[in-house]
Amino acid sequence: MLIKKSLGRRSFLKLAAIAGVGFGTPLYEFLQWRTTSAKAQSNPLVAAYSNNGLDASWCAQGKDTVEYYAKLMNITIEWQDPAHDAAKQRAIFDTWSTKKYDFVGVQPVSIGTLGEPASLMIEAGTPLVIIDTLLAPFKEQQEMGVVTFMSCDNIILGEAVASVLLSKLGGKGKVARLGGQAGHSGAQGRGQGFHNIFDPLVSSGDIEIVHEEPADWNTQKAADLTQTLINKYPDLGAIFYDNDDMALAGLKVITDAGKSNIYLGGIDAMQPAIEAVVAGTYAVTARNSAARVHAWSVIVGAYAATVGLEKARAEIPPWLMVDGPAVVAGVDNNPEYADRPWLLKGLGVGSAAGQLWLENNYLF
């Protein structure tokens, strides 16, 4: 106890890390140490968290994941929900920058809105971990001194969903996109993926993009815009949504209107979306893993709080990409490979059941 009092809590944690887990220890060994060591368990951490808006199922799953891993690691979480409001989140951060936390995790509502209070936190030595949405342009974010940024590659996911929709259309038809918030870097990337697939066919005349508009992750707005689209364009072939919540709201509108010939696709692969794909009512979703980015943020944040901000920044790359598959209906059951299922896509059984299990257990 004497050494703890003389060093202070942060220094004690750093010393405990050196003695207990060593330099260069893989993070999952650090996780094991943090969850089982009596020294670690007797020294709780306190972290502050905020993501875009907890009425979004992806964000709610992220909060559940943070709290699950925080409980394992004896971390107290202060959570503030900005409800998709960039100004509200800025006010939250202005307050947080005057307090002391062991680390902070955030999914910014919009790029470029949290720079000043975030810089104050970092200058005070608080590790800051960025989730899913860029805090600032990537190079600027690195120069500010954040520990790392963890996200999917939104362009890849956007391209995957758009490619399936294009295939469903047979390469021709009218399409629309309903996006997330305009200032959200992930929504911008998803839009780029959409255009990477469809724009080459617009110039040839095979594809017409009839409408593109932010729906702000708002399910009611997405439903209203979907109704407007199907009224205005009776021959509309497909709608790309930037997330599943909006797409499933649109699916209800499409279903109620009896428009089974319009293909819908979205991103996040939340459980109801996977189930709708398997049921054949939803063309495609692609997994942006709320579980992995939020779980990783807790592990990385706790590690940085233990070994120190500069050591963590030196060890951890500035971007940790979370990959995720597109999920489509059907199973590859080519009888030619019945006795060699490893040559079939999805091993001949499909990935949906496994993806749901992993997601329900905060792993995928």
N, C-alpha and C positions, 0 to 999 in steps of 0.2 A: 504493500500500500504506500510505503514511503516513496518508492521510485515513481509510482503513478502520480502522486501528488506533486512531486518536484518537477516532473516532465510536463504535466498537463495532459488532458485526454487525447488530443490529436497526436502528440509526440509518443505517448504511451502506445497508441494503436499502431503507429509506424514501427516502433520497436518490437511490438508483439508480432507484427507481420514478418519482420526480419528473422526473429527467433523461431517463429512457429511455421512459417511457410517458405521463407527464403526468397532470394532475388530471382526474378525471371520465372516464377512459378506459374504454370498454366492456370487460367482463370477458374477452371472447374475444380482444380485442387484448392484454389483460394476459396471457392464456394463451399467445398467440403470443410475446410478449416473454419470458415465463418459460421457454419451451421452446427459444428460439433465441438469446437474448442471452448473450454470453460472460460479462458481469457476473453475470447471474442464475445461469447454470450453474456459475459458480465459487463461488457462495455457496449451498450446499445448506440446505434447511430440514429440521427434524425435527418430526414430528407424532405425536400419540398417537390411537389409534382403538379404539372398542369398539362392536359392535352386539349384537343380542339373543342369538344363538346360531348358531354356524357349521354346526350340523347341519341348519339350515333352509336350503333352497336359495336363498331370497330373500337371506338374510344372506350366504351364501357368494358369491353373484353380486355383492353389494355390496362385499365384501372384494376380490374380483378386480378390480372396477372402480377402487376406491381405489388399488390397487397399480399398475394400468395407467397411470392419470393421474399418480400420484406419480412413476413412473419417467420419464415424459415431462418432468416439471417439476423433476426432481432433488430430490425430497423423500424422506427416509427415514421410514418408517412403523413405529412400535412398536404392535403389535396385541395386545390382550388379549381373550380370549373368555370371557364370563361364563357361557356354557352355559345361558342362560335363567334364571339365578339372580340376583335383584335384590340380595341380600346380598353375593354374590361381586362383582358389578359395583360396589357401593358400596365394597368393600375396594380394588378396583382404583383407583377415583377418589380414595380417601383417600391412596393412595400417590402417584398422579399429581399431586395438589395440592401435594406437597412438592418436585416437580421443575420443571424449566423446559423448556417446549416452545414452538415457534413458533406452533402452534395445535393445538386438540383437536377431534375430531369424534366424536359419540356418538349412537347410537340407544339411549335408555334402555330397560331391561327393563320398568320400571314407572314410572308418573308419580309424582313426589314423593319419590323415594328418593335423589337425588344432589345435593340443593340446597346443603348446606353445603360439600362439597369443590368443587363447581362455582363457588360464590361466591368461594371463596378463589382459584381460578384466574383468574377475571375480575378480581378486585381486584389481582392481581399483573400484570395487563395481557395475559393470555393469551387470544386470541380463541377463543371456544367456539361451534361450529356444531352445531346439533341436527338430527338426521335422523329422520324418520318418526314418532317417538313423542315427545310433549311431555315435557320435563324437569320442568315444573311447569305449573299452570294458565296459559293463554296470557299474560294480562296480567302475572302474577307473573314469568313467564319473561322478558318484555320488560324489566321493571323490574330484574331481576338483571343485565342487560347482555349477554346472549348476542348474537352477531352476527346470526343469523337462524335460522329454522326452516324446513326444506324437507320437504314431504310431499304426498301426494295428498289429495284430499277423500274421506275414507273413507266418509262418508255417501252421497256420489254413487255410489261404486263399489258399496256395499252395496245401494243402491236399484236399480242397473242389474242386478245378479245376481238379486236377488229378483224383479224385474219379468219377467225371462226365465223363471224357475222358475214364476211365477204363470201366465204365458202357456202354458207346457207343460202345466200342470195344467188348463187351461181355466177358470181362475178358482175352482176348487173342490178341496178335498181336505185331507189331513193333511200338515203340514210339521214339520220339526225344524231346530234350529240347533245346531251344534257350534262354539263360539267359541275365540278365542285366550286369552291370559292375561287374567285379570279386570282387572288394573291397567294394561294396555296401552291407551293412549288411542285408538290406531287400531282395536283390537278393539272398544272401546266404540262408536266411530263406525260400524263395520261393522254392529254389532248394532242401532244406531239406524236405519240404512238398511233393514235387514231388517224392523224393526217399522213403519217408515213405510209400507212397501208392504203388509204382511200384516195389520197391526192393524185397519184399517178393515173388512176382510172377516171378521175374527174376530167383531166385534160383530154382523155380519149373519148369521153362522152358516155362511158359505160356506167359510171356512178355519178349521181347528183347529190351533193350535200345540201339538203333543203333548209336546214336550220341548225344553229349551234349557239348555245346560251348557257351561262352559269345558272345552276339551280341551287348552289350554295349549301350542298349537303342536306337540303331541306326536303323532307319527304312530301309534304303537302304541295310545295312549289313544284316538285318533280311530277307529282300526280296531275296537277293543273296544267302544266306544260305538255304533258303526254296527251291529255284530253284535247288540248288545242291542236297538237300536231296531227292526231288521227282525224280530227274534224277537217282540218285544212288540206291534208294530203291523204286522201282515201287509198292511194296506191303506195303508201309508205311501206318500205320493206324491212327496215331494221332501225333500232335505236340503241346507241351506245351511251351508257351512263357511267359516271366516274366512280360510283360505288354501288354496292348491292342494296343498301337501304332505299336509295332513290329508285333503283331498277325494280325492286319488288313492289314499291308503291305504284310504279308505272305498270307493272304486270297486272295488278288488280284492275287498273283502268282498262287495259287491253282485254283482259278476260271478261270483264263486265260488258264490254262493247262487242264481244264475240269476234274479236280480231285475231284469231289464232294464226293468221298468216304473217304476222309481224314478229320478227326475231329480236329478242332483247338480250343484251349482255352487259355485265358490270364487273367490278373489281372489288376484292377483299376475300371472297370465298368464305363468307360467314355461314354458320350452320344452316339457316333457312335457305340460303342461296344454293348450297350444295344439294340439299334435299330437293329443291325445285328443278335443278339440272337433272338429277337422277329420275325425277318424275316426268321429265320431258316437257315441262312448261317454260323453261328458261334455257336459252341456248348455251350460255357459257358464263363462267366466272373465272377469275384468276386470283390466286392467293397472295395477298399482302399480309404477312403474318403479324398481327397485333401481339400475339403471345410472345413471339421471339424477340421483336424489337424492344418490347417493354421489359421482358425478363432480362435480356442482355443489359439494358440500361441500369437495372438494379445491381447486377453483378459488377459491371464496369464502374458504376458510381461508387459502390462500396469499396472496391479495390483502390480507386483513386483517392478516396478519403483515408484509406489505410496507409498507402505507400507515399502519398503526396502527389499533388497535381502535376508537377513537372516530370516526375518519373513515369507517371501513368501516360502522359502525353508522348513521352519519348518511346514508350513500349507499344502503344496501341495505335494502329493506323487511323487516319482521319476519317475514313469511311468504312463501315462494316455493312456489306450488302447482304440483305436477306432475300434469298431466292424463293420463288413460289411457282407452282405449275398452273396451267390453265386446266379447268375442270369441265369436261363435256360429257354428254350422255353416251350410253352405249359401252359395250365391252368388246374388245378384240378377241373373237372366238374362232379364228381361222382354223378349221379342222386339220389342216396340213401340219400345224404345230401343236396339236393336242398333247403329244407326248414330250414336247419341248417348250413349255409355256414361257421360259425365259426369252424366247424369240417373239413373243406377243407383247404388244403395248399393254402396260399395266398388268403383266403376268397373266393375262386372260381373265382377271377378276375385277380389274378396275381399282382405282385408288380412293374412291369416295369414303368407304367405311373406315379405312385407316386414317384418312385425313380428319374425319369427324372425331375419331377417338383421340388423336393427337391434339386437336384443337380444344376438345373438352377438358383435356388435362394440361392445358397451358404449355404445350410443347411445340405446336405447329402454327 
